[in-house]
Amino acid sequence: MSTPIAIRAPLVGREAELAELDEALARALGTGRPQAITIIGGAGVGKTRLLDEFLARVRSRERRVRTFRGAARESGPAYGVVQRILRARFGIVEGADPDVQREAVRTAVTEILGDKRVTEFLHFLGAFLDLTWPESPFTKAFEDDPEQFARIGRAVLRRFVEVDAAISPLVLVFEDLHLSNDDSLELVRTLLESMHDAPVLMIVSARPELLTRRPEWTESGTGHAKIELAPLKPDDAAQMMLHLLEPTGDPPEELVDAAVDMAGGNPYLLEQMLRTYLASGTLIPRAPGRWDVDLDRLDDAQLPLSVDDAIAARIASLTPAERSLLEMAAVMGGVFWLGALVALGRLGKKAPELWGGAEDLAAHYRDLLAGLADRDYVLALPDSSIGSEPEELAFKHNLERETLYRLTSASQLRRYHREFAEWLELRLFDGAHADRVEEHCEMLATHYERGGAPRKAAEYFLAAGDRARARYANAKAADYYARGLELLGEEDVVRRLEAYHHQGDVLQLAGRNEEAIASFRKMLEIAWRLDFKSKGGAAHNRIGRVYRAIGQLEEAMRHLGTGHALFDAASDSRGVASSLDDVGKVHWMRGAYEPAERFMRRSLEIRRELGDARSIALSLNNLGLVYQDSGRFDEAQEAFQEALLIRREIGDLPGMSQTLNNIATIHQDNGDHARANELWREALDYATSVGDRMRQAVILTNLGENAYRQQQPEGAIAVLQKAEAISSTLGDRILEAEILRGLAKAHMLVHDITTARDFIARSVALFEKTRSKPFLGVALRTAGEIAAAGSFGGGEHQRAKHAFEQSVRIFEELGNEVELARSCEAFATFLESDPDAKNDPVRAHEARRLRTRAVEIQERLAASGSEDGLPPLEGEETSPGSVLAGE
């Protein structure tokens, strides 16, 4: 058995790092502005020891400075590291009565803020502490908007720290951040980058894996430095070993050199070398504080050659009971609970006739853990993340935990994982209405899967998918659904239908259209086999929407028509309304505005009868697109505004993004480019927050067009290239073609005609494949302008003339007078700019005829609609519905 090390060597070889920390604190105190330092170092290199020394110095020298630290834990709660710092700040212990905890937080916040918005601060800070307060009218407004709630919560936390630091300076330490999940990393990153005017020093410690996950971690923000903690230099390592060997009196040089050579400057390994000397008999404890040295045993000592060898030596020194206990603990992760160890220890044991008396197993394990803590294997934590289980512990060194896990037999691991999952489930979700937190669901799913319980694992993976979908984490939700469905197999047809439906939705939002269609087809197969017409209609409609989104309109209409028939057969009014709206959308994309309006109006009537606010807003939004392309601008504006009002009321973030995008197009067409940009930026924020990559690409395309309308072609190219990068992963041919058209126009404006010709040729070819005539008509108009910009006479002149004629013919056929007027105007400008036009009465007459026709259309639209709502013609260009405006 290892002997406890009673000697703690002073910190050596870290003077420069300590000085850098001291200077950062001095800057924070002197300027009143926050400073941040991230300490990066490998396992055992001494990050925690450096922090211990620095914080001790701060507490001894700077009485006014308060220090709080928290460590991340593997598989911990979403904001665990921040939660621990806040608990330390408020002086609360997990597991205490919730009323006591709330009172402690309320008292502290009131002392800092007075009566200023204390209720709102408590509500948002409570979310980080798993504490709730009665809702205020302000916080209730965000109950259906988790993204907005999280955004305000981060701002409230930042503001609280700033105000608290203004009273007396703070040092906040976030340890082992490489173990944090993405939510914690984002929250800490927000604090590091957004805090201002506060004397705060924030210190992060992590292994290099943090920079692998987040390469930009220290590259942005002000006052953020990085300390890379290297192994000790040989002289420093020797000095540390001399201190550790002080009980020998005068340590032999051979003993020091052997340790320094084998440890490679790693402080953890130097300590393990000392333990190995003691275990091998090279060091022999005599009187208290006195060791004899037997150099004859030095060659026989099992000296570790690496960190792995040191860990192996440590594990070899465990008794069978200690090793068994730590193997059970390793199954749980970096942290574990005494109560769970008792449950695992009872596996295979027969229950007593009466449950009572002393808890002998718990007492036995508690004694073993106390000894392991003395020898630096584990440490007791001051509070527990499970309120009903007060005794929570953690492995001191995660590498030892990983090694123990690998050395445990597969059959034993399976039994442990299953038992721990059942123990944990009862404590996390012990009520009928217990909130299934995403992280808890994932944890249970993982343990049930490893424990050989696929049905239970599937249940929790799918529940995690639902939670991730609700917060618009689409890629993560898709992964959860895939894992859950794989484990579910052929069981639970109702849950599979729902999961395939949701999986398809998040895959489409993530731009993975082929995978989305595959999910909806699996949904369709189940519905067909069981003759479930409503679900079959929903599957066909979803498939049709994907095909519509990627420009395959014929295929889209086949599926949407089938979905309509199935809904009708099932007397499903909600489904019928959805199909009518979807079919109307395809007609709109083809430029057939009369049938599009007819289908959408019928859908809106049904939806108003049903009282479905979300669907009513959808129909209004789509009708607005039809009105806009039909030149009925007042009606379009009215429909969009009503849709936006409904969507804001119900917190429909994707819908708000879509309608804001559409309203922006009207402002753009009216020449109010600044307001259009403002609305598009707001729409882009919403699209980004819900992970809708298709919508992001659409809005970026519109922003690019707006840039070249304002004679900013270089800016347009940069924005459109971003849109193209997203679009290339989506498979949407209409979107791709429209981006190419925008790039062609922008390159024409910078006089790069060769590149412009290439882009517009590719755009026209794609629009011809999709058979979307309104978009093709606009692309042909752009092709005419590019050909005309090249040169007059010869083939380019004829190509321009042919393109303009085709564009005019398409819009005449469609009855789209807005775009017809634009094409007539562009064609007339081309004819008039020909140097030979003045000497050619036929060409001059044709130009006058086209321009007169454009003016007549403009006057007719103005008379039937609104002067303010009429888009300008001269020098402007747009696409149907202003590029890609729909749902």
ABEGO torsion letter per residue (X at the ends): XBBBBABBBBBBGAAAAAAAAAAAAAAAAAAGBBBBBBBBBBBGAGAAAAAAAAAAAAAAABAABBBBBBBBBBGBBAAAAAAAAAAAAAGBBBGBBAAAAAAAAAAAAAAAAEABGAAAAAAAAAAAAGBBBBBBAAAAAAAABAAAAAAAAAAAAAAAAAAAAAABBBBBBBBGAAABBAAAAAAAAAAAAABBGBBBBBBBBBBAAAAAABAAAAABEBGBBBBBBBBBBAAAAAAAAAAAAAAAGBBBAAAAAAAAAAAGGBAAAAAAAAAAAAAAGABBBBBBGBBBBBAAAAAABBBBABAAAAAAAAAAABBAAAAAAAAAAAAAEABBBAAAAAAAAABGBBBBABBBEBBAAAAAAAAAAAAAAAAGABBBBABBABAABABBBBBABAAAAAAAAAABBAAAAAAAAAAAAAAAAAAABABAABBBBAAAAAAAAAAAAAAGBAAAAAAAAAAAAAAAAAAGBAAAAAAAAAAAAAAAEABGAAAAAAAAAAAAAAAAAAGBAAAAAAAAAAAAAAAAAAGBAAAAAAAAAAAAAAAAAAGBAAAAAAAAAAAAAAAAAAGBAAAAAAAAAAAAAAAAAAGBAAAAAAAAAAAAAAAAAAGBAAAAAAAAAAAAAAAAAAGBAAAAAAAAAAAAAAAAAAGBAAAAAAAAAAAAAAAAAAGBAAAAAAAAAAAAAAAAAAGBAAAAAAAAAAAAAAAAAAGBAAAAAAAAAAAAAAAAAAGBAAAAAAAAAAAAAAAAAAGBAAAAAAAAAAAAAAAAAAGBAAAAAAAAAAAAAAAAAABBEEAAAAAAAAAAAAAAAAAAAAGBAAAAAAAAAAAAAAAAABAAAAABAAAAAAAAAAAAAAAAAAAAAAAABBAAABBBABGBBBBBGGGBABX
